[in-house]
Amino acid sequence: MRALVIQHDHVTDPGPVGARLVERGYDLTVVTVVPEDRHHTPDVTFDFPTADGWDLIVSLGAPWSVYDEAAVGRWIPGELALLRKAHHLGVPLLGVCFGAQALTTALGGSVEASPSAEIGWVEVDTDDPSLIGAGPWFQWHYDRCVLPPGAEELARNAVCPQAFRVGRSLGVQFHPEITAATVRLYLDNGGTEQCLEHGVDPAALLARTRELETVARGNAYRLVDAFLEQVTGV
């Protein structure tokens, strides 16, 4: 089975989500949209693969906003077209953070600034713990989804919808793919300043991530399994 993984930058990789997909028999093709040397000028040109020929597509997180045309305006229309076409074809989609916001936008919803940033580990209120566990889940975002028509909200907190489903597509606002190594990269690429701006201790955040890494991996594996079995029908 072939899975396309859209990695928007050099920082956020598939982590335990990708590892679990491999364990479940998927051959991953990972494409990186913005190369490392353009991380601070992400307005690159990128040709996305076609939507057909994949058994699954995963769209990962990114440090930008879907609606920020100055940053992603040259390539986000191509991703939205890919996600929209894949959904139309019945290809299962998993959107993570920025990927969930791209999925929302592609399917007729929108994205707006959150009333407050979320950086750190939180639990969520879930309607279906067998599909979306309560967590703890890692968060790092400033925007939130306004869900598309026909979407079923599966989990939430006081800030925003945390998970939704539309057919064979699932979006989650949190980061099941997170590892301590990725958080370290976040901090090294501007995240330390963002943490301090929002009253978060970056050293404590990294330490907490290391403490929760085994728990987080288990949560990610269960989410992938539930997505495959309950949403995609595999």
VENQUI-V411362 format. One record per pair of residues at least 4 apart in sequence whose C-alpha atoms are under 6 Angstrom apart, sorted by sequence separation. I is the first residue (numbers start at 1). GAP is how many residues later the second one is. D is the distance in whole Angstrom. If there is no record, write none. Layout:
[[I GAP D] [I GAP D]]
//
This chain:
[[14 4 5] [16 4 6] [22 4 5] [38 4 5] [69 4 4] [72 4 6] [87 4 6] [95 4 4] [96 4 5] [105 4 5] [128 4 6] [129 4 5] [156 4 6] [165 4 6] [187 4 4] [196 4 6] [209 4 6] [212 4 6] [223 4 6] [226 4 5] [227 4 5] [228 4 5] [229 4 5] [21 5 5] [86 5 5] [95 5 4] [104 5 5] [105 5 5] [156 5 4] [165 5 5] [186 5 5] [187 5 5] [195 5 5] [229 5 5] [156 6 4] [164 6 6] [228 6 5] [155 7 5] [164 7 5] [195 7 6] [34 8 6] [155 8 5] [163 8 5] [154 9 5] [163 9 4] [124 10 5] [154 10 5] [162 10 6] [192 10 6] [123 11 5] [153 11 4] [162 11 5] [123 12 5] [152 12 5] [123 13 5] [152 13 5] [122 14 5] [151 14 6] [121 15 6] [122 15 6] [151 15 5] [121 16 5] [144 16 6] [121 17 5] [120 18 6] [120 19 5] [119 20 5] [118 21 6] [119 21 4] [84 22 5] [118 22 5] [118 23 6] [2 24 6] [3 24 6] [4 24 6] [5 24 6] [7 24 6] [8 24 5] [117 24 6] [1 25 5] [2 25 5] [3 25 5] [4 25 5] [5 25 5] [6 25 5] [7 25 5] [8 25 5] [9 25 5] [117 25 5] [8 26 6] [10 26 6] [80 26 5] [127 27 5] [43 28 5] [114 28 6] [126 28 6] [127 28 6] [42 29 6] [43 29 5] [45 29 6] [46 29 6] [114 29 5] [126 29 4] [180 29 6] [45 30 6] [113 30 4] [114 30 5] [125 30 5] [180 30 6] [43 31 6] [51 31 6] [112 31 6] [125 31 5] [112 32 6] [124 32 6] [125 32 6] [111 33 6] [124 33 6] [111 34 5] [51 35 5] [56 35 6] [58 35 6] [61 35 6] [111 35 6] [139 35 5] [56 36 5] [57 36 5] [58 36 5] [59 36 5] [60 36 5] [61 36 5] [62 36 6] [110 36 5] [138 36 6] [58 37 6] [61 37 4] [109 37 6] [138 37 5] [61 38 6] [109 38 5] [60 39 5] [109 39 4] [59 40 5] [108 40 5] [107 41 6] [104 43 6] [101 44 6] [104 44 6] [176 44 5] [3 51 6] [2 52 5] [3 52 6] [5 52 6] [2 53 5] [3 53 5] [4 53 5] [5 53 5] [6 53 5] [7 53 6] [1 54 6] [3 54 6] [8 54 6] [168 63 5] [168 64 5] [100 71 4] [100 72 6] [94 75 6] [92 76 5] [93 76 5] [94 76 5] [95 76 4] [96 76 5] [97 76 4] [92 77 5] [94 77 6] [96 77 6] [97 77 6] [131 95 5] [92 140 6] [17 160 5] [16 161 5] [15 162 5] [14 163 6] [16 201 6] [20 201 6]]
//
